[in-house]
């Protein structure tokens, strides 16, 4: 327990110090796709997942959950995001015997096709002002590797190293007008940014019934430079707990076939005030699940819903999950679909 407290204290310091200087500065961070989280199960629970994340999906949420991996595990997620943007994520995890577990992840974002515009007089047309007739397609991707290990039978920790890249235009360089000595000068600037990011996580089984406690810091790294401007990436701190209200080792009702779990996360990004995530999951016979959650102190997001199915085919345990989240009157909703496979 002392080791867990020390690790959580260190992670809080790492997360809170940068946050103190950036909190509530909405729109000041780059690579916003890093805040669009994969996993339909997790997002159906309102992102209250830091203490529940295990197996391959743990690489997206809390690397310490990877330490509980006992079999080869694969997860994939498709996200139908806003304004024609689409995001895909893949994760694979496998155990290393008594020395921990390893996971890898890949994420890719396609923002769709954009019409290019210009302020130059040659492109002025009363019917289509500023349109050049050309299009471009921005994209982002991330690849990462995670290692986690159980230090005791109750405490585990993990770390991820990630490479993130974001391209804002078709070419790698573009001619732009940049400020210079009180005026503007034409200059070649790059249209992309990249960098190395790190995640850290800890997870603790309290030993009292099914109560779990976890914490993670995500996307710790240097600022990303686009053209001649630099900005921070979304630094995310999560502190959460989860327990079974009904089921095995439940707080109230011990049953074998029915499980009802609740989860709560405190969430602190470096570009907004503190937010809270609450989730609830009912599962019958480890086969069918219904989920609901809510995200507090968000401008648009709020209610989340979802469901999941599990089925065993031979030595493979398959899972299908779906989540739905509201994004307000103007942005509509977001839907995620996840497929998973675990070798038994």
N, C-alpha and C positions, 0 to 999 in steps of 0.2 A: 504494500500500500504506500509506503514511503517513497518507493521508486516511482510509482504512478504520479504521486503528488508533485514530485520534483520535475518530472517530464511535462506535466500539464502546466506547471508554473513557468517553465522555460518557454514552452510554446506560446503561452499567453503573452509573455514579454516580447517574443519575436513578432507576434501578430499585432499587439496593441500599440507598440511604439510607432511603426509606420502608419497605423490607422489614425493615431492621434493627430497627425499632421494633415490627413487627407479626408477625414470623415465629413460626410455631407457634401463633398464636392462632386455632385452628380455630373456624369459625362466627362470626367477628367481622366479616365483610364482607357487604354487601348485594348485590343483583342477581346472584345466583349463576348465572343463566342465561348470563352473560358468559363463564363457564368451560366451558359446554357447546358445543363447537366444531362448526361445520358441516363439510361435505366428507367424503364416504364414503371417498375415496382417502386423505386425510390421516389420518383416524381409524383406518383399517385398518392404517396404518403406525405405530400407537401414538402418534400426535401428533408424530412426528419429522418435521416438515414445514417448519420455518422456512427451510431452504436449498433446498427443492424447490418451494415455493409460487410459481407464476407465473400469469399470466392473471387471469381474474376471481376465482378462489379466493384469490389473494394478499391481497385486501382483508380476509379473515378472519384471516390468519395473519401475514403480513409485507408491509407495503405496498410495500417496495422491489421485490418480485418483479413488481409490476405494470408496471415499466419495460420488461420483456421482452415485453410485449404487442405483437404484430404485426398482429393482426386483431381484428375485433369478436368478443367472447367472452361467452358467457352461461353461468351456472351456477345450479342450484337444488338444494336438499337438503331432505329430509324426515327428521325424527328422531322415532322412537318411543321417548320417554323414559320414566322410571319413574313409577309411581303415576298412570297415565292422562295424564300431561303429554305434549304434542306440540309440536314446534318446527319451524318452516319458515324457510328462508333463501334469498334471491335475490341474485345479484350480476351486474353487467354491466360490461364493460371495453372500452375502445376506444383506439387510439393517436392521438396528436396530431402525427404526423410527427416532426420532429426535436426537438420540445420536451417529449417525455415521453408519458405516458398517464394517463387518468382512469378511475376506477372508482366505482361506486355500489353500496351494499348495503342490504338490508332484512331484518330478522329479526323474527319474531313467535313468542311462546310462549303456548300455551293450557294452563293448569294443570288444567283440568277443573272439575267442579262440586263444591263443598264444602257440607256441612251446617253451618248456623250454630248456634252454641251460646251460652249465656249463663249467668252465675252468679247472675242475679236469681232470687229465690224464686218469682216467678210462672211460671217455666219449669221448675220442679222436678216431675219425674214419675218414680216408681220404675222404670217400664219404659223411659223415654227421658229420663234425667236431663240437664237443661240444653239440650235441643234445642228451638229456637224454631219449627221447621217451615219456616223460610226457607232459601234457598240463595244462594250467591254464587260468582262465577267470576273469579278473579284472572287477570291477563294481563301480559305484558311485550312491549315492542317496541323496536327500534333502527333508526335510519336513519343512513347515513353516506356521505361522499364522500372519495375517496382520490386523491392526485396523486403520481406517481412519475416519476423521470427518471434516465437513465444519465448519470453525470458523466464517465465514461471508457468505453472498450470493455469494461472488466472490473468497474467499480464503479457501483452504483446505490443510490439512496436514495428514501424515500417517506414520506408523512405522511397520516394519516386524521383527519378530524374527524367525531365521532359524537354523535348525540343519543339518549340512552337514557331510557326511561320504564317505570315498573313500578307497577301498580295492585294493591293487596292486597284490595280490596273493591269491591262494585258501585258505590257512591256515592263522590263525591270527598271528602265530609266525613262524620264519624260522631261521635256523642256518646260520650265515654269518661271513665273515672275516672283522673285523673293526679295524681301526688304534688304536694302543695302545703303547705308549712309544717308538715311532720310528719304530715299527714293526706292525704286525697284529696278532690279537687274535680271536679265534672262540667264538662267542657269540650269544645268542638268542635275536633276535630283532623282533619288531612287524612290520607287513606288511601293516598297515592301519593307517589312520589318521582321526580325526574328530574334530568338534568344533562348537561353537555357533557364528552365524553371525547376523548382524543387517543391515536393510535398513531404510533410512529416505527419505521422499519426501515432497515437497510442490508444490502447483499448484495455479495459479492466473489467473482469468478471468479479462482482462484489462477493459472490458466494452466498448471498442472501436471496433465496428463491431464484428468479430469473433476471434480476436487475443487472444491466450492463451500463458502463459509463465509457465514453470515448471523447477524444478531441483530435482535431487535425488542423494543420495550416497548409493552404494550397497556393501554388503559384508564387513562391518566394523567389525573387530574382531581380536583376537590374532592369532599368527602364528600357523601353523599346524605342528606336529612332526611326521615324518616317521623314523623308525629305531632310529638312534641317531642324525638325522639332522632335523632342523626346517626351515620352509620357510613361507613367507606371502601368503595369498590368494589373488586373483584378486580384488583389491579395485577399484571400478568403479564410476566415477563422471560424471553425465549428466546434461547439461543445454540446454534447448530447447525452441522453440517457434513454433506455428502452427496457421494457419488461412485459411479461405475459400477465394479463389480468385473468385469463382463463387458459388452461392447457397444462403442459408439463412444467413443474416447478413454478406454478402460477401464484400470484399474490393472493388470490381469493378462491378460485375454483379449479381444482386439479382434475383434468379430464385427459383422455387419450386422443379422441378423434377431433375435438373442437379446440381451436386456439384463437384467442383474442389478444392481440398485442397493441401496446400504445408506445409512442415515441415522441420525444421533444428535443429540439435543437435550438440553441442560441446561435445566431448567425451574424457575423460582423464582417462586412466587406470594407475595403479602404476608400470607397467612393459613395458611401451612404451611411445612414444611421443604423443602429442595431436592429435586426429583424428576428422574428421568431417563427419556427416551423413546428407544426403539430400534425401527427399522423396516427391512423388507427387501421389495423389489418385483422380481418377475420378469415381463418382458413379451416376448411373441413377435410379431415383425413389426409392432410398433406397433398391434396389434389386440386381443390378449388378455393380461390381466395377473392374476397371483396375488400377494397381499400378506399379510404377517404383521408383528406388532409386539408390543412388551411395554412396560408402564409400571411403573417401579420406584418403591418407597416410597409406595405408595398404600394407603389403608385397604381399599378394595374393588376398584378397577380393576386390571387386569393384562393378560391376553392379549387381543390383537385379531387379527382375520382379515378378509379381504375379497377381492374380485375385481372386474374391470372389463372392459368391451368398448368398442371404438371401431369406427366404420364411417362411410365417406364416402358421402353422397348428393348428387350434383351438386357444388355448391360449398360444402357444409356438412359439417363433420366432427362427427359425433355421438358422445357418450360416455355410458355407463351404468355406475355404480359402486355397489357394495354393501359395507357393513362390519358386522362383528359384534364386540361387546365384552362381556366378562364384568364383572359388578358384584357378585360375591360370592353367597353362599348365599341371602341373604334378598332382595336386590334383583333377582336374575335377570340379565338381559342387556339391552343396548341395541342397536338396529339403525338404520342410516342408509341412505338411498337417494338417490343424486345423479344428475341428468341435466344434460348439458352440450352446448352447441352452439357451434362456432367457424366463422366465415365464412372460407373459404380464399381 
